[in-house]
Amino acid sequence: MSDAIAVLLICLGVFIFLALFFSQRARHLERMKMIEKGLNPDTIREDGGRLLGKKIGIIAVGLGAGLCIIAILALINPKLINSNAMPLAIVILCCGISLIVANKDKRS
């Protein structure tokens, strides 16, 4: 069990690193394109941290909703949660919906 947790933590660390790497790379390329066009990249307002926090919050709410649904189903009828596929499917579905909502948010 501890081996699985170690692998999951390593994968999580790699995913976080890659997400930060690609976001910084995209920001750098965008700045270079603005410089090539003759625009001043410092005049663009930087509120990406706030928007990123908002999107992470939406995803966290989706994950929490999925876990809450699993807990309620486990209290109502423990036989529904007997297999490992059902809780995983609920969490994936709720996280997927929250990712769609975070991506489609027009205010960001």
N, C-alpha and C positions, 0 to 999 in steps of 0.2 A: 504494500500500500504506500509506503514512504517513497518507493521508486517512482510510482505514478505521480505522486505529488511533486517530486523533484522535476520530473519531465514536464509537467504542466507549468511549473514556475519558470523553467528555462524557456519554454515556448512562449509564455506570456512576456518575458523579458525581451525575447527576440522580436515579437510582434510590436511591442512598444517602441523598441529601438528603430525598427523599420518604418513605423508610422511617423516618428519624429524625423527620421532621415529624409523620407520622401516629401514630407511637408516643407522642410527647410530647403530642399533642393528645388521644389516647385516655386517657392517664394523667391529664391535666388534667381532662377531663370526668368521669372516675371520682372524682377528688378532690372535684369540685364536687357530685356526686350524694351522696357520703358526708357532706359538710357540710350539704346540704339535709336529709338524714335525721337529722341531729343527732349523727353519729358523728365521732370525732376521727380524721382521716386520718393523723396522725402515729404512731398506735399500730400501724398496719399495717406488718409487716416488709417492708423493701425489699431483695429479693435478685434483682431483675430482671436486673441486670448479669451475675450468675453464670449464670442460666438462659439468657440471650441468648448468652453465650459458649459454653455447652454446645450449643445448637442450631446455632450457626455452626460449631462443631467437627464435629458430625454431618454437616452439609452439606459441609464441606471433605473429610471422609473419603469421602463419596459421589463428589465430584468427582475425588479422587485415585484412587479405585477405577476410575472410568470411564477416566481417562487411563492407568492401569496396564493395563487390559484392551486398550486400543488399542495400547499399546506391545508387549504380548505377541502380539497378533494380527499386528502389523506384522513382528515377528521370525519368527513361524511361517510366515506366507504373506502377502507384501507385496501380492499381487493382491486380497486381501480389503479392503484399506484404499485401493485405487486411487481409488475415488470419494470425493467430499467428503461424501456423505450418510451413509455408514456410521460414520465417527468421530463426527459430530455426533449421530447417533441414539444411539450408545452413551453419550456424555456426557449427553445429555438424559435418557435412561432412568435412568442411575445417579443423577443429581441429583434427578430426580423421586422415586425410591425413597427417597433420603436426606431429602428434604423431608417425605415421608409419615411416615417414622420419627421425624423431629424433631417433627412436629406431634402424633403419637400417643403421645409419651413421657409416661407417667403420673406420673413423678417431678417434672415441671416445672410 
